[in-house]
Amino acid sequence: MKVGDTLFFGQYREKIERKTDDYFVAEAWIEKHCGFYLFYATWTFPTKESRPFIMCSGKFKTKNSEIIFIDDNKESVKSFSLVCRYLHCILKSFSKKDCHKYFKKGTTPLLMGVRVNKDWIGYEKSLIDNDIKKCCYLNYSKCEPHQVKAIVAASMALGIIDFSEKESLKV
């Protein structure tokens, strides 16, 4: 990876309501910075009460093919791994038709293993609609993760955060 690159471990979004552009989100990715990597994961699907929302991040370096966590925050690593496991479970539940939707757009299911540069352009050439003459690099800017927005949107949709007039603060 080059400095500024992002590598998706997976991303799955489901619209909350038809009227808004907000989504329930499951995503995990790493970013390369000068001398270190940052990892992030977000989970906002309301699957069951015992499964909370997840928003985690951490920092690591690599030395001689060994990963060295800088913050030594085991809880963040555990949460990141958990979101990656959830993404894998989502992928396993996909039908061939679901996977074909991604292949038709020229990418992998759940964007697993997709590497993009700082401008959100993919490194792998893609065929558009299986047309050999139309090779291009895909723009993934619409897939850019927004952790806080995802947590707030899901919380508002579920009624955890209520911005009604009665409860608003008066200045």
C-alpha positions as CSV (number, residue, x, y, z in Angstrom):
1,M,0.0,0.0,0.0
2,K,1.1,3.6,-0.6
3,V,0.7,6.4,1.8
4,G,-2.9,7.7,1.6
5,D,-4.3,4.4,0.4
6,T,-7.4,2.7,1.9
7,L,-8.0,-1.1,2.0
8,F,-11.6,-2.3,2.5
9,F,-12.0,-5.4,4.6
10,G,-15.7,-5.1,3.7
11,Q,-18.6,-2.7,3.6
12,Y,-22.3,-3.4,3.6
13,R,-25.1,-0.7,3.8
14,E,-28.8,-0.9,4.0
15,K,-31.1,2.1,3.6
16,I,-32.8,3.1,6.8
17,E,-35.8,4.7,5.1
18,R,-36.6,5.5,1.5
19,K,-36.9,9.3,2.2
20,T,-33.4,9.7,3.5
21,D,-29.9,8.9,2.3
22,D,-29.0,7.4,5.7
23,Y,-27.9,3.8,6.0
24,F,-27.4,1.0,8.6
25,V,-23.7,0.3,8.1
26,A,-21.2,-2.6,8.6
27,E,-17.7,-1.7,7.5
28,A,-14.1,-2.3,8.2
29,W,-11.0,-0.7,6.6
30,I,-7.4,0.3,7.1
31,E,-5.5,3.4,6.0
32,K,-1.8,3.7,5.3
33,H,-0.1,6.8,6.8
34,C,3.6,7.7,6.9
35,G,5.2,5.0,9.2
36,F,2.0,3.5,10.5
37,Y,-1.5,2.2,9.7
38,L,-4.9,3.1,11.1
39,F,-7.7,0.6,11.3
40,Y,-11.4,1.4,11.7
41,A,-14.7,-0.5,12.0
42,T,-18.4,0.5,12.3
43,W,-21.4,-1.6,13.0
44,T,-24.9,0.0,13.3
45,F,-27.3,-2.9,12.4
46,P,-30.0,-3.4,15.0
47,T,-29.9,-7.2,14.9
48,K,-30.5,-8.0,18.5
49,E,-30.5,-6.2,21.9
50,S,-27.4,-7.9,23.1
51,R,-25.4,-6.7,20.0
52,P,-24.4,-3.1,20.5
53,F,-23.3,-0.6,17.9
54,I,-19.5,-0.6,17.3
55,M,-17.3,2.3,16.4
56,C,-13.6,1.6,16.9
57,S,-10.2,2.6,15.6
58,G,-6.6,1.9,16.4
59,K,-3.0,2.2,15.2
60,F,-0.4,-0.3,14.2
61,K,3.0,-0.7,12.5
62,T,4.5,-3.6,10.6
63,K,8.0,-4.8,11.2
64,N,9.5,-8.0,9.6
65,S,5.9,-9.1,8.6
66,E,4.8,-8.7,12.2
67,I,1.9,-6.4,13.3
68,I,2.8,-4.3,16.3
69,F,-0.2,-2.4,17.8
70,I,0.9,1.0,19.0
71,D,-2.0,1.9,21.4
72,D,-2.1,-1.6,22.8
73,N,-5.9,-1.2,22.9
74,K,-7.1,-4.8,22.9
75,E,-10.7,-3.8,23.0
76,S,-10.4,-2.0,19.7
77,V,-8.7,-4.9,18.0
78,K,-11.4,-7.2,19.3
79,S,-14.2,-4.9,18.0
80,F,-12.5,-4.6,14.6
81,S,-12.2,-8.4,14.4
82,L,-15.8,-8.8,15.4
83,V,-17.0,-6.5,12.7
84,C,-14.9,-8.3,10.1
85,R,-16.5,-11.6,11.3
86,Y,-20.0,-10.1,11.0
87,L,-19.1,-8.9,7.4
88,H,-18.0,-12.4,6.6
89,C,-21.3,-13.8,7.9
90,I,-23.2,-11.3,5.7
91,L,-21.2,-12.4,2.7
92,K,-21.8,-16.1,3.4
93,S,-25.6,-15.4,3.4
94,F,-25.4,-13.8,0.0
95,S,-27.0,-15.6,-2.9
96,K,-25.3,-15.7,-6.4
97,K,-27.8,-13.0,-7.5
98,D,-26.6,-10.7,-4.6
99,C,-22.9,-11.3,-5.5
100,H,-23.7,-10.7,-9.2
101,K,-24.9,-7.2,-8.4
102,Y,-21.3,-6.3,-7.3
103,F,-19.7,-8.2,-10.2
104,K,-21.9,-6.3,-12.6
105,K,-20.5,-3.0,-11.3
106,G,-17.0,-4.4,-11.7
107,T,-16.1,-4.9,-8.1
108,T,-16.0,-7.6,-5.4
109,P,-18.9,-8.4,-3.1
110,L,-18.9,-6.2,0.0
111,L,-15.9,-4.4,-1.5
112,M,-13.7,-7.0,0.3
113,G,-10.1,-6.5,-0.6
114,V,-10.6,-3.3,-2.7
115,R,-7.7,-0.9,-2.4
116,V,-8.3,2.8,-3.3
117,N,-6.0,5.8,-3.4
118,K,-6.4,9.1,-1.6
119,D,-8.9,10.2,-4.4
120,W,-11.0,7.1,-3.9
121,I,-10.1,5.6,-7.3
122,G,-9.5,1.8,-7.3
123,Y,-6.2,0.4,-8.4
124,E,-7.6,-2.6,-10.2
125,K,-8.9,-2.2,-13.8
126,S,-12.5,-3.1,-14.1
127,L,-14.6,-4.2,-17.1
128,I,-17.9,-2.3,-17.4
129,D,-20.8,-4.7,-18.1
130,N,-18.3,-7.3,-19.2
131,D,-17.3,-5.2,-22.2
132,I,-13.6,-5.9,-22.9
133,K,-13.3,-2.6,-24.8
134,K,-14.4,-0.5,-21.8
135,C,-11.6,-1.0,-19.2
136,C,-11.6,1.7,-16.5
137,Y,-10.7,2.4,-12.9
138,L,-13.7,2.6,-10.6
139,N,-14.5,5.7,-8.5
140,Y,-15.4,4.6,-4.9
141,S,-16.0,8.1,-3.5
142,K,-19.7,7.1,-2.7
143,C,-18.3,4.3,-0.5
144,E,-16.3,6.6,1.7
145,P,-16.9,5.7,5.3
146,H,-18.4,8.2,7.8
147,Q,-18.4,6.6,11.3
148,V,-20.1,9.3,13.3
149,K,-22.7,9.9,10.7
150,A,-23.6,6.2,10.6
151,I,-23.9,5.9,14.4
152,V,-26.1,9.1,14.7
153,A,-28.3,8.2,11.7
154,A,-29.0,4.7,13.1
155,S,-29.6,6.0,16.6
156,M,-32.1,8.6,15.3
157,A,-33.9,5.9,13.2
158,L,-34.2,3.6,16.2
159,G,-35.4,6.4,18.5
160,I,-32.3,6.3,20.7
161,I,-31.6,9.9,19.9
162,D,-34.7,12.1,19.8
163,F,-34.5,15.7,18.5
164,S,-38.1,16.6,19.1
165,E,-39.1,20.1,19.9
166,K,-40.1,19.3,23.5
167,E,-36.6,18.0,24.4
168,S,-34.5,20.5,22.5
169,L,-32.4,22.9,24.4
170,K,-33.4,26.6,24.5
171,V,-30.7,29.1,24.2
